[in-house]
Amino acid sequence: MGSLLFASWSQKSQIITDIRFDNGVKHLRLWIFECREPSEDAFKLGLAAAGILVLAHVIANLLGGCMCICSQEELQRASPHRQLSVACFLFSWIILAAGLSMLAIGTLSNNKSRSSCGFTHHHFFSFGGILCFVHGLFCVAYYVSATAAFSEEKHGGHA
């Protein structure tokens, strides 16, 4: 009975406070609050990921061209390729905003001047990275559908 109580107590104390050293970075965790020293490598990688995400978005928009649709009627009359390109264009902007926000939060939490305690920010980099891949898929779909729409318009509706 005594060993069972000790095992139960040790599991609870591990949940309450958990001190780890991951790659030289000190973590102290108390339930959902966390005190940690920032990681310079994570800061650099977060900046690089955000920069590459923005660069990929700019390149995709330059290669895809301008797909202007100004009204609901124009959208309904547009070809399916053009409608798909507009939808992918809008989704790529939304995903860019969400992914860049996640990467910025993760990067700022690893800034050198920020050794603080607060809510845990464990998954911002991983969610930001996943959104980078989803953004890439929508950018490729935008480029392909915009190219098909331009080709369709150039040949008079026969792609």
C-alpha positions, 0 to 999 in steps of 0.5 A, a space after each residue: 500500500 505504501 509503495 502504491 501511494 508513493 507511486 501515485 504521489 511521484 506521478 502527480 509531482 511529475 505532472 506538477 513540476 517537470 524540469 528538462 534540458 532539451 538541447 541545452 535549453 532549460 524548461 520548467 513546467 507547472 501544469 499549463 504554465 511554463 518557464 523556459 530559456 529561449 533557444 537561439 537555434 529555434 529563433 533562427 529556424 523560425 525566422 527562416 521558415 517565415 521568410 521562406 513562406 513569404 517568398 513562396 507566396 510572392 513567387 506563386 502570386 507572380 507566376 499565377 498572375 492576376 485573377 481579378 473577379 470584382 462581383 458575385 455575378 462575374 464569379 458565377 459567369 467565370 469558367 471553372 478553372 477561373 473559379 478554382 484559381 480564385 478560390 485557391 488564391 483566397 485560401 492561400 492568403 488565409 493560410 499565409 496569415 494563419 501560418 505566418 502568425 503561428 511561426 511568428 508566435 513560435 519565433 518570438 517565444 524564442 527571442 533571446 531577450 525573452 526568458 519568461 514564464 507563461 502559457 505553453 507554446 509547444 505546438 506553434 512551430 509544428 502547426 506553422 510548419 504544417 500550414 506551410 505545406 498546406 500553403 504550398 499545395 494551394 499555391 501549386 493549385 492556384 498556379 495550375 488553375 490560373 495557367 489553365 484559365 489563361 490558356 482557356 481565355 487565350 484559345 476562346 474557351 477551348 482549353 
